[in-house]
Amino acid sequence: MMTTLVPSLDHLKKAYAVTSTATQVTPLLESAALAMETGAARVFVKPESLQWAGSFKVRGAYWRLKQLSSD
């Protein structure tokens, strides 16, 4: 059986406060092509490739580094 862990709102707010200083705000873009392909009324994508590191992974990596102790 698989367990899904859901972060609390407080955890998300803390992560945002820490990572927002090191990341850029990326836009939500509507994709008509994906909407047609999936049959959805509207589909939005968030191009995290616009981050300075070229990936969304910078958020998680920065968060993890900030959690390390100074030892």
N, CA, C and O atoms as a Tinker XYZ file with bonds, in Angstrom:
   284  protein
     1  N      0.836000   -1.176000    0.000000    73     2
     2  CA     0.000000    0.000000    0.000000    64     1     3
     3  C      0.887000    1.248000    0.000000    63     2     4     5
     4  O      1.878000    1.310000    0.727000    81     3
     5  N      0.532000    2.217000   -0.801000    73     3     6
     6  CA     1.312000    3.438000   -0.923000    64     5     7
     7  C      0.749000    4.529000   -0.015000    63     6     8     9
     8  O     -0.464000    4.725000    0.053000    81     7
     9  N      1.627000    5.226000    0.673000    73     7    10
    10  CA     1.212000    6.321000    1.539000    64     9    11
    11  C      1.564000    7.645000    0.880000    63    10    12    13
    12  O      2.692000    7.835000    0.426000    81    11
    13  N      0.617000    8.550000    0.828000    73    11    14
    14  CA     0.857000    9.870000    0.268000    64    13    15
    15  C      1.003000   10.864000    1.408000    63    14    16    17
    16  O      0.118000   10.985000    2.255000    81    15
    17  N      2.117000   11.571000    1.425000    73    15    18
    18  CA     2.348000   12.577000    2.450000    64    17    19
    19  C      1.958000   13.943000    1.896000    63    18    20    21
    20  O      2.391000   14.325000    0.809000    81    19
    21  N      1.152000   14.662000    2.632000    73    19    22
    22  CA     0.699000   15.983000    2.204000    64    21    23
    23  C      1.273000   17.020000    3.163000    63    22    24    25
    24  O      1.048000   16.936000    4.371000    81    23
    25  N      2.017000   18.002000    2.635000    73    23    26
    26  CA     2.578000   19.016000    3.527000    64    25    27
    27  C      1.487000   19.919000    4.094000    63    26    28    29
    28  O      0.460000   20.147000    3.456000    81    27
    29  N      1.722000   20.423000    5.288000    73    27    30
    30  CA     0.761000   21.339000    5.908000    64    29    31
    31  C      0.882000   22.722000    5.270000    63    30    32    33
    32  O      1.882000   23.029000    4.620000    81    31
    33  N     -0.125000   23.536000    5.458000    73    31    34
    34  CA    -0.096000   24.902000    4.941000    64    33    35
    35  C      1.056000   25.680000    5.570000    63    34    36    37
    36  O      1.717000   26.462000    4.887000    81    35
    37  N      1.304000   25.477000    6.855000    73    35    38
    38  CA     2.421000   26.155000    7.519000    64    37    39
    39  C      3.758000   25.756000    6.902000    63    38    40    41
    40  O      4.639000   26.596000    6.720000    81    39
    41  N      3.905000   24.471000    6.583000    73    39    42
    42  CA     5.130000   23.988000    5.945000    64    41    43
    43  C      5.311000   24.650000    4.576000    63    42    44    45
    44  O      6.414000   25.077000    4.236000    81    43
    45  N      4.250000   24.736000    3.803000    73    43    46
    46  CA     4.322000   25.360000    2.483000    64    45    47
    47  C      4.667000   26.842000    2.584000    63    46    48    49
    48  O      5.450000   27.358000    1.787000    81    47
    49  N      4.083000   27.519000    3.560000    73    47    50
    50  CA     4.379000   28.943000    3.747000    64    49    51
    51  C      5.841000   29.154000    4.127000    63    50    52    53
    52  O      6.484000   30.090000    3.650000    81    51
    53  N      6.357000   28.288000    4.981000    73    51    54
    54  CA     7.763000   28.393000    5.380000    64    53    55
    55  C      8.673000   28.130000    4.181000    63    54    56    57
    56  O      9.647000   28.851000    3.970000    81    55
    57  N      8.359000   27.107000    3.405000    73    55    58
    58  CA     9.162000   26.789000    2.226000    64    57    59
    59  C      9.141000   27.942000    1.230000    63    58    60    61
    60  O     10.168000   28.274000    0.639000    81    59
    61  N      7.982000   28.547000    1.044000    73    59    62
    62  CA     7.883000   29.693000    0.134000    64    61    63
    63  C      8.733000   30.854000    0.632000    63    62    64    65
    64  O      9.448000   31.484000   -0.148000    81    63
    65  N      8.657000   31.136000    1.933000    73    63    66
    66  CA     9.427000   32.250000    2.495000    64    65    67
    67  C     10.927000   32.041000    2.286000    63    66    68    69
    68  O     11.657000   32.994000    2.019000    81    67
    69  N     11.380000   30.800000    2.406000    73    67    70
    70  CA    12.799000   30.499000    2.242000    64    69    71
    71  C     13.203000   30.514000    0.772000    63    70    72    73
    72  O     14.215000   31.120000    0.418000    81    71
    73  N     12.435000   29.863000   -0.081000    73    71    74
    74  CA    12.847000   29.707000   -1.484000    64    73    75
    75  C     12.540000   30.917000   -2.359000    63    74    76    77
    76  O     13.157000   31.084000   -3.411000    81    75
    77  N     11.616000   31.749000   -1.954000    73    75    78
    78  CA    11.245000   32.881000   -2.816000    64    77    79
    79  C     12.378000   33.885000   -2.973000    63    78    80    81
    80  O     12.391000   34.656000   -3.933000    81    79
    81  N     13.323000   33.887000   -2.048000    73    79    82
    82  CA    14.453000   34.809000   -2.169000    64    81    83
    83  C     15.479000   34.327000   -3.190000    63    82    84    85
    84  O     16.309000   35.111000   -3.649000    81    83
    85  N     15.430000   33.046000   -3.548000    73    83    86
    86  CA    16.425000   32.481000   -4.455000    64    85    87
    87  C     15.848000   32.074000   -5.803000    63    86    88    89
    88  O     16.580000   31.604000   -6.675000    81    87
    89  N     14.559000   32.246000   -5.981000    73    87    90
    90  CA    13.929000   31.827000   -7.232000    64    89    91
    91  C     13.160000   32.979000   -7.859000    63    90    92    93
    92  O     12.891000   33.994000   -7.217000    81    91
    93  N     12.817000   32.800000   -9.112000    73    91    94
    94  CA    12.051000   33.801000   -9.843000    64    93    95
    95  C     10.586000   33.379000   -9.896000    63    94    96    97
    96  O     10.266000   32.191000   -9.867000    81    95
    97  N      9.714000   34.364000   -9.973000    73    95    98
    98  CA     8.297000   34.079000  -10.194000    64    97    99
    99  C      8.147000   33.722000  -11.668000    63    98   100   101
   100  O      8.578000   34.474000  -12.542000    81    99
   101  N      7.538000   32.579000  -11.938000    73    99   102
   102  CA     7.316000   32.173000  -13.324000    64   101   103
   103  C      5.830000   32.277000  -13.641000    63   102   104   105
   104  O      4.991000   32.047000  -12.770000    81   103
   105  N      5.502000   32.622000  -14.881000    73   103   106
   106  CA     4.100000   32.848000  -15.235000    64   105   107
   107  C      3.333000   31.546000  -15.463000    63   106   108   109
   108  O      3.923000   30.489000  -15.686000    81   107
   109  N      2.022000   31.647000  -15.403000    73   107   110
   110  CA     1.150000   30.571000  -15.868000    64   109   111
   111  C      0.784000   30.910000  -17.306000    63   110   112   113
   112  O      0.322000   32.016000  -17.588000    81   111
   113  N      0.986000   29.972000  -18.204000    73   111   114
   114  CA     0.676000   30.192000  -19.613000    64   113   115
   115  C     -0.410000   29.221000  -20.053000    63   114   116   117
   116  O     -0.367000   28.035000  -19.723000    81   115
   117  N     -1.367000   29.722000  -20.786000    73   115   118
   118  CA    -2.430000   28.853000  -21.294000    64   117   119
   119  C     -1.943000   28.148000  -22.553000    63   118   120   121
   120  O     -1.329000   28.769000  -23.421000    81   119
   121  N     -2.218000   26.851000  -22.652000    73   119   122
   122  CA    -1.817000   26.065000  -23.810000    64   121   123
   123  C     -3.047000   25.534000  -24.537000    63   122   124   125
   124  O     -3.671000   24.565000  -24.105000    81   123
   125  N     -3.380000   26.180000  -25.636000    73   123   126
   126  CA    -4.518000   25.736000  -26.443000    64   125   127
   127  C     -4.247000   24.350000  -27.027000    63   126   128   129
   128  O     -5.157000   23.529000  -27.134000    81   127
   129  N     -2.990000   24.092000  -27.404000    73   127   130
   130  CA    -2.638000   22.793000  -27.989000    64   129   131
   131  C     -2.863000   21.658000  -26.988000    63   130   132   133
   132  O     -3.413000   20.617000  -27.347000    81   131
   133  N     -2.447000   21.851000  -25.747000    73   131   134
   134  CA    -2.667000   20.812000  -24.734000    64   133   135
   135  C     -4.143000   20.660000  -24.401000    63   134   136   137
   136  O     -4.606000   19.552000  -24.130000    81   135
   137  N     -4.877000   21.747000  -24.419000    73   135   138
   138  CA    -6.320000   21.670000  -24.169000    64   137   139
   139  C     -6.989000   20.832000  -25.256000    63   138   140   141
   140  O     -7.831000   19.983000  -24.961000    81   139
   141  N     -6.616000   21.072000  -26.505000    73   139   142
   142  CA    -7.190000   20.287000  -27.613000    64   141   143
   143  C     -6.790000   18.821000  -27.493000    63   142   144   145
   144  O     -7.615000   17.929000  -27.690000    81   143
   145  N     -5.522000   18.575000  -27.170000    73   143   146
   146  CA    -5.004000   17.204000  -27.075000    64   145   147
   147  C     -5.685000   16.410000  -25.959000    63   146   148   149
   148  O     -5.939000   15.215000  -26.108000    81   147
   149  N     -5.973000   17.070000  -24.856000    73   147   150
   150  CA    -6.551000   16.378000  -23.702000    64   149   151
   151  C     -8.070000   16.456000  -23.641000    63   150   152   153
   152  O     -8.702000   15.742000  -22.863000    81   151
   153  N     -8.655000   17.322000  -24.459000    73   151   154
   154  CA   -10.096000   17.498000  -24.428000    64   153   155
   155  C    -10.564000   18.379000  -23.276000    63   154   156   157
   156  O    -11.760000   18.475000  -23.003000    81   155
   157  N     -9.623000   19.013000  -22.609000    73   155   158
   158  CA    -9.968000   19.901000  -21.492000    64   157   159
   159  C    -10.395000   21.261000  -22.028000    63   158   160   161
   160  O     -9.999000   21.660000  -23.123000    81   159
   161  N    -11.197000   21.959000  -21.254000    73   159   162
   162  CA   -11.619000   23.301000  -21.661000    64   161   163
   163  C    -10.416000   24.237000  -21.707000    63   162   164   165
   164  O    -10.249000   25.000000  -22.658000    81   163
   165  N     -9.584000   24.174000  -20.679000    73   163   166
   166  CA    -8.393000   25.016000  -20.621000    64   165   167
   167  C     -7.279000   24.257000  -19.900000    63   166   168   169
   168  O     -7.530000   23.513000  -18.952000    81   167
   169  N     -6.054000   24.456000  -20.363000    73   167   170
   170  CA    -4.883000   23.861000  -19.719000    64   169   171
   171  C     -3.848000   24.965000  -19.531000    63   170   172   173
   172  O     -3.570000   25.739000  -20.446000    81   171
   173  N     -3.290000   25.021000  -18.340000    73   171   174
   174  CA    -2.252000   25.996000  -18.046000    64   173   175
   175  C     -0.962000   25.264000  -17.712000    63   174   176   177
   176  O     -0.985000   24.205000  -17.085000    81   175
   177  N      0.149000   25.825000  -18.127000    73   175   178
   178  CA     1.462000   25.272000  -17.811000    64   177   179
   179  C      2.275000   26.340000  -17.090000    63   178   180   181
   180  O      2.077000   27.537000  -17.294000    81   179
   181  N      3.178000   25.891000  -16.256000    73   179   182
   182  CA     4.054000   26.807000  -15.526000    64   181   183
   183  C      5.477000   26.506000  -15.977000    63   182   184   185
   184  O      6.051000   25.495000  -15.573000    81   183
   185  N      6.053000   27.367000  -16.808000    73   183   186
   186  CA     7.375000   27.095000  -17.396000    64   185   187
   187  C      8.521000   27.319000  -16.404000    63   186   188   189
   188  O      9.174000   28.363000  -16.415000    81   187
   189  N      8.749000   26.333000  -15.559000    73   187   190
   190  CA     9.819000   26.444000  -14.568000    64   189   191
   191  C     11.196000   26.438000  -15.227000    63   190   192   193
   192  O     12.198000   26.711000  -14.566000    81   191
   193  N     11.254000   26.131000  -16.511000    73   191   194
   194  CA    12.528000   26.209000  -17.228000    64   193   195
   195  C     13.025000   27.651000  -17.306000    63   194   196   197
   196  O     14.171000   27.892000  -17.687000    81   195
   197  N     12.171000   28.610000  -16.948000    73   195   198
   198  CA    12.584000   30.013000  -16.928000    64   197   199
   199  C     13.344000   30.377000  -15.649000    63   198   200   201
   200  O     13.828000   31.501000  -15.517000    81   199
   201  N     13.451000   29.434000  -14.709000    73   199   202
   202  CA    14.262000   29.688000  -13.515000    64   201   203
   203  C     15.717000   29.880000  -13.929000    63   202   204   205
   204  O     16.126000   29.395000  -14.984000    81   203
   205  N     16.490000   30.570000  -13.128000    73   203   206
   206  CA    17.885000   30.841000  -13.476000    64   205   207
   207  C     18.683000   29.556000  -13.670000    63   206   208   209
   208  O     19.657000   29.554000  -14.423000    81   207
   209  N     18.302000   28.477000  -13.019000    73   207   210
   210  CA    19.001000   27.202000  -13.183000    64   209   211
   211  C     18.392000   26.361000  -14.303000    63   210   212   213
   212  O     18.918000   25.298000  -14.635000    81   211
   213  N     17.284000   26.830000  -14.888000    73   211   214
   214  CA    16.656000   26.113000  -15.993000    64   213   215
   215  C     15.754000   24.970000  -15.566000    63   214   216   217
   216  O     15.379000   24.139000  -16.393000    81   215
   217  N     15.397000   24.914000  -14.279000    73   215   218
   218  CA    14.605000   23.790000  -13.784000    64   217   219
   219  C     13.879000   24.157000  -12.499000    63   218   220   221
   220  O     14.309000   25.044000  -11.762000    81   219
   221  N     12.775000   23.467000  -12.238000    73   219   222
   222  CA    12.053000   23.648000  -10.979000    64   221   223
   223  C     12.854000   23.093000   -9.810000    63   222   224   225
   224  O     12.604000   23.454000   -8.660000    81   223
   225  N     13.807000   22.224000  -10.092000    73   223   226
   226  CA    14.550000   21.540000   -9.036000    64   225   227
   227  C     15.340000   22.493000   -8.149000    63   226   228   229
   228  O     15.721000   22.138000   -7.034000    81   227
   229  N     15.586000   23.703000   -8.643000    73   227   230
   230  CA    16.311000   24.679000   -7.825000    64   229   231
   231  C     15.542000   24.973000   -6.542000    63   230   232   233
   232  O     16.155000   25.224000   -5.504000    81   231
   233  N     14.221000   24.947000   -6.593000    73   231   234
   234  CA    13.418000   25.210000   -5.387000    64   233   235
   235  C     13.677000   24.149000   -4.317000    63   234   236   237
   236  O     13.959000   24.472000   -3.163000    81   235
   237  N     13.578000   22.895000   -4.710000    73   235   238
   238  CA    13.786000   21.805000   -3.759000    64   237   239
   239  C     15.217000   21.728000   -3.260000    63   238   240   241
   240  O     15.453000   21.479000   -2.078000    81   239
   241  N     16.169000   21.939000   -4.151000    73   239   242
   242  CA    17.576000   21.895000   -3.750000    64   241   243
   243  C     17.895000   23.021000   -2.770000    63   242   244   245
   244  O     18.578000   22.803000   -1.769000    81   243
   245  N     17.404000   24.210000   -3.056000    73   243   246
   246  CA    17.652000   25.344000   -2.167000    64   245   247
   247  C     16.992000   25.112000   -0.807000    63   246   248   249
   248  O     17.589000   25.377000    0.236000    81   247
   249  N     15.764000   24.617000   -0.832000    73   247   250
   250  CA    15.053000   24.323000    0.422000    64   249   251
   251  C     15.851000   23.330000    1.261000    63   250   252   253
   252  O     16.039000   23.537000    2.460000    81   251
   253  N     16.321000   22.252000    0.634000    73   251   254
   254  CA    17.061000   21.218000    1.366000    64   253   255
   255  C     18.368000   21.787000    1.933000    63   254   256   257
   256  O     18.719000   21.502000    3.077000    81   255
   257  N     19.079000   22.581000    1.148000    73   255   258
   258  CA    20.325000   23.180000    1.632000    64   257   259
   259  C     20.086000   24.083000    2.837000    63   258   260   261
   260  O     20.887000   24.096000    3.772000    81   259
   261  N     19.003000   24.826000    2.821000    73   259   262
   262  CA    18.697000   25.729000    3.929000    64   261   263
   263  C     18.289000   24.969000    5.191000    63   262   264   265
   264  O     18.313000   25.533000    6.285000    81   263
   265  N     17.913000   23.689000    5.049000    73   263   266
   266  CA    17.528000   22.882000    6.204000    64   265   267
   267  C     18.733000   22.249000    6.896000    63   266   268   269
   268  O     18.618000   21.760000    8.020000    81   267
   269  N     19.888000   22.256000    6.228000    73   267   270
   270  CA    21.084000   21.648000    6.808000    64   269   271
   271  C     21.601000   22.484000    7.972000    63   270   272   273
   272  O     21.458000   23.706000    7.990000    81   271
   273  N     22.195000   21.816000    8.925000    73   271   274
   274  CA    22.798000   22.547000   10.043000    64   273   275
   275  C     24.149000   23.101000    9.592000    63   274   276   277
   276  O     24.681000   22.683000    8.563000    81   275
   277  N     24.689000   24.015000   10.338000    73   275   278
   278  CA    25.972000   24.619000    9.971000    64   277   279
   279  C     27.151000   23.692000   10.253000    63   278   280   281
   280  O     28.288000   24.010000    9.902000    81   279
   281  N     26.892000   22.561000   10.880000    73   279   282
   282  CA    27.964000   21.598000   11.196000    64   281   283
   283  C     28.407000   20.949000    9.956000    63   282   284
   284  O     29.301000   20.104000    9.987000    81   283
